Amino acid sequence: MFDWKSIAAAGAVALTLAPGAEAKTEIELYFPVPVEGKLASEMKTLIERFNTEHPEIEVTPVYTGSYDETAIKTRAAIKAGNPPGAVIMSANFILEYQINGEIEALDPFIAADGLTNEAFMDTFWPALHRNAAFGGHVWAVPFHNSTPLLYINAEHFRAAGLDPENPPATWAEFTEAARKLTVTENGQTTRWGFMLPGNYDYLGWMMTALAMSNGGEYYNPYYGGEVYYDQPSMLGAVTFVDDLVHTHKVMPEGVTDGKAVSTAFFAGQASMVALSTGSLSFIRENMTQDYRVAFMPRNLRNAVAIGGASLMMPKGLSDEKKAAAWELMGWLTSPEIAGHWSRFTGYFAPNKGAYDLPEMKDFLAQNPDARVALDQLAYAQPWFATYNTVAVRKALEDEVQAVLSGRKTPAEAVAAAQAGADSLMAPYVAQTALNLPK
């Protein structure tokens, strides 16, 4: 990264401290912890190291809860005129911040480092580009990223006559395996063949993967006012989940959150679970039975959506704080730190250079389960991002939750989800696609 005393506004402008000045540039880093584990304490340790290595900057890490809560707190801080220097923001919220004019374009900082936007983004895996760079500008730096993965209990597989080294690859194979793995005693299910997180944010992400693996698209990645909730591909995905619950009875009825899913997996009460690769280290540390990691099963094609977060710089910062924030963003996303964070958390490192380091090569050799998410990147696509992202996402999640609970049919659910989303996006559509010259 360029020296912290350099800033980029309308080009690169040198900034030097007055003689004898000792004041540090103080900024906050907002960070969420959307998955389980020891991420919060490790982030604080990393920031302590950054502060030691950069004595002219003082970063205060502020834990802000979930991805959704982090977005709410960031927007409130911007409106109050006291934004944090940088935010680890859900990657699919970046578009909304750009639409609302609440985020700094990073192009001047990239140029001051002697790079083009294209060369800068080429540092990161191609699947990550669309959620960070659009409209001719770079708006965010990929920090930690994920895809949904299928985790399987290898001992359960062997006991059921299944091969854990060849996990189910298609929906048909998956359904058959889940039926064999489900255990019912005296009319009560004591072990589920499969469990899926049904809580907000997680559920929408999982439905993205299922709809795309059913041959469709979840949203228009080039326009923030269009989603495809009522298309056959989404109807098929919702029907698939409904059948797992109500027809095959291999998945519990109702809404189960991500923590309950991982707890059931650890307890041997679920043989297969769908969770983030960001949960991999937590599972590796806590799973006492033999397990494997696999791609999400497909119907028509392998496909998953990128998850995780990017670093963004909110509007409203002084030049000095912008420079300090950019230095922090570059440090956190460097190959060394990105590789360390990946090994600690289970998220894959977005900076491709991390995988050229000897310590990363050794880690992958010792932990082949960490390679699955990398291999699945070949089939990854951008993450759902629209105007009013959270509400539009919840329009679908509410309806899928109703299906999981047996209150609606899949057809009813997708129709209602589309209507709800269209209504929420209507102001943006009116201002953009429908605001044509007369």
Disulfide bonds with the S-S distance in Angstrom:
none
